[in-house]
Amino acid sequence: MSELIVTEFVTLDGVMEAPGGEPSHPHSGWVGPYMESDPKVGPYKLDEVLEAEAHLLGRVTYESFAGAWPQREGEFADKVNAMPKYVVTSTLDELEWNNSTPLRGEVVSEVEKLKAGEGGPILVAGSRTLVHTLLRNDLIDVLRLMIFPVVLGSGDRVWPDDNPEMATLKLAKTNTTPSGVQVNVFRRA
């Protein structure tokens, strides 16, 4: 059985939207300064990707990643480009990024099938709509939140506003980087 790990860049006010430069948000790219200046943030993300066996992505995040990573080089890019990628989509007919497979059925059952298969950790990054579905259906084994010392005041959040159930998590590990980015790893309580 594979462990499903959700990893997110999050602001102090819970926003996960536009960390990397997406043009749709007035404060887009808020992670950039930390990725460039903090000696612990990049290596943490590299270790995370190296330990994963596959990526599970929503369509929007897939399109963003597929537009960026195939042209890049280096250990991180090599791993991301080579690993299997499962994409939840009802609109894309062709997935051109290598090792990408569309998941077209009902999301919960498709994810349950992935988790039931043999293999190592499955990593979910970004993919807000997918993450909301995973949270609502208790499919996440590990939740990793990199909380950046930034407040945006608006934007899409990790936790769905319409979630009817309270979630209780157990803090498994925490670490703070030199720039104040707090890495919190949670498991189901």
C-alpha positions in Angstrom: 0.0 0.0 0.0 1.3 3.4 -0.9 1.3 6.4 1.4 -0.3 9.6 0.1 1.6 12.7 1.1 0.2 16.2 0.5 2.9 18.9 0.5 1.9 22.6 0.3 3.5 26.0 0.5 1.2 28.0 2.8 1.2 31.6 4.2 0.5 32.4 7.8 -3.1 33.1 6.9 -3.5 29.7 5.2 -3.2 30.8 1.6 -1.8 28.3 -0.9 -2.5 30.2 -4.1 0.1 31.6 -6.4 3.4 30.7 -4.6 5.4 30.5 -7.8 4.5 33.3 -10.0 1.0 32.6 -11.3 -0.4 35.8 -12.9 -3.9 35.4 -11.4 -3.0 36.7 -7.9 -1.9 40.2 -6.8 0.9 38.7 -4.6 2.1 36.0 -6.9 5.5 34.5 -6.4 5.6 34.9 -2.6 7.8 31.7 -2.2 10.6 32.9 -4.5 12.6 35.0 -2.1 12.8 32.1 0.4 13.7 29.6 -2.3 16.6 31.8 -3.3 17.9 32.9 0.1 17.2 30.1 2.6 19.7 27.3 2.4 17.2 24.8 3.9 14.1 25.3 1.8 15.4 23.9 -1.6 17.2 20.9 -0.1 14.0 20.0 1.9 11.9 20.0 -1.4 14.6 18.0 -3.1 14.6 15.3 -0.4 10.8 15.2 -0.5 10.8 14.6 -4.3 13.6 12.0 -4.2 11.8 9.9 -1.6 8.5 9.9 -3.6 7.8 7.3 -6.2 5.0 9.1 -8.0 3.2 12.4 -8.3 -0.6 12.8 -8.1 -1.7 16.1 -9.6 -4.8 18.1 -10.4 -5.1 19.4 -14.0 -4.2 23.0 -13.2 -1.0 22.1 -11.3 -0.2 19.5 -14.0 -0.4 22.1 -16.7 1.8 24.4 -14.7 4.4 21.8 -14.0 4.4 20.3 -17.5 5.0 23.8 -18.8 8.1 24.3 -16.6 9.9 21.1 -15.6 10.6 19.4 -19.0 12.9 22.2 -20.0 14.9 22.2 -16.7 17.9 20.2 -15.7 19.4 19.1 -12.4 18.6 16.5 -9.8 15.2 17.8 -8.9 14.1 18.2 -12.5 15.5 14.9 -13.5 13.5 13.1 -10.8 10.2 15.0 -11.4 10.5 14.5 -15.2 11.2 10.7 -14.8 8.7 9.8 -12.1 5.2 8.5 -12.9 2.6 11.3 -12.8 -1.1 10.6 -12.3 -3.3 13.5 -13.4 -7.0 14.0 -12.3 -8.6 15.5 -15.3 -11.9 15.5 -17.2 -10.8 17.9 -19.8 -7.3 17.0 -21.1 -7.3 14.4 -23.9 -3.6 14.2 -24.3 -0.9 14.3 -21.6 2.4 15.2 -23.3 4.7 15.3 -20.3 6.4 11.9 -20.1 5.2 9.2 -17.7 1.8 11.0 -17.3 -1.4 9.0 -16.9 -4.8 10.6 -16.8 -7.2 9.5 -14.0 -10.7 10.0 -15.5 -12.9 8.1 -13.2 -14.5 9.1 -9.9 -11.6 10.8 -8.0 -12.0 9.0 -4.6 -12.1 5.5 -6.1 -9.2 6.3 -8.5 -7.1 7.6 -5.6 -8.0 4.6 -3.4 -6.8 2.3 -6.3 -3.5 4.2 -6.5 -3.0 3.9 -2.7 -3.8 0.2 -2.7 -1.2 -0.5 -5.4 2.4 -1.5 -4.7 5.0 1.2 -4.5 6.4 4.0 -2.5 5.0 7.3 -1.5 2.7 9.3 -3.8 3.3 13.0 -3.5 0.6 15.6 -4.1 1.8 19.2 -4.6 -0.4 22.3 -5.2 -3.6 20.9 -6.7 -6.0 22.8 -4.5 -9.2 21.3 -5.8 -7.8 17.8 -5.6 -6.5 18.4 -2.1 -9.9 19.6 -1.0 -11.4 16.3 -2.3 -8.7 14.3 -0.5 -9.2 16.2 2.8 -13.0 15.7 2.6 -12.6 12.0 2.0 -9.8 11.3 4.6 -7.4 10.0 2.0 -4.3 11.8 3.1 -1.8 9.9 5.2 0.7 12.7 5.7 0.2 16.4 5.4 3.3 18.6 5.0 2.8 22.3 5.3 5.7 24.7 4.7 4.4 27.8 6.4 6.1 31.0 5.2 6.2 34.1 7.3 4.0 36.0 4.9 0.4 37.2 5.2 -1.5 37.8 1.9 -4.9 38.6 3.1 -6.6 36.9 0.2 -6.4 33.8 -1.9 -7.4 30.2 -2.0 -6.6 28.2 1.1 -5.6 24.7 1.9 -8.7 23.9 3.9 -12.0 24.0 2.0 -14.4 26.6 3.4 -17.3 24.1 3.0 -15.8 21.2 4.8 -18.5 19.9 7.2 -16.2 17.8 9.3 -13.6 18.9 11.8 -10.1 17.5 11.1 -7.8 16.5 13.9 -4.2 15.9 13.0 -1.2 14.8 15.0 2.0 16.8 14.7 4.7 14.3 13.8 7.6 16.7 13.2 8.4 20.3 13.0 11.4 22.3 12.0 12.1 26.0 11.3 14.5 27.2 8.6 16.9 30.2 9.0 14.4 32.5 7.3 11.5 31.5 9.5 9.8 29.0 7.2 8.2 26.4 9.5 7.9 22.9 8.1 5.2 21.0 9.9 4.5 17.3 9.2 1.1 16.0 10.3 -0.4 12.6 10.4 -4.0 11.5 11.0 -4.8 11.7 14.7 
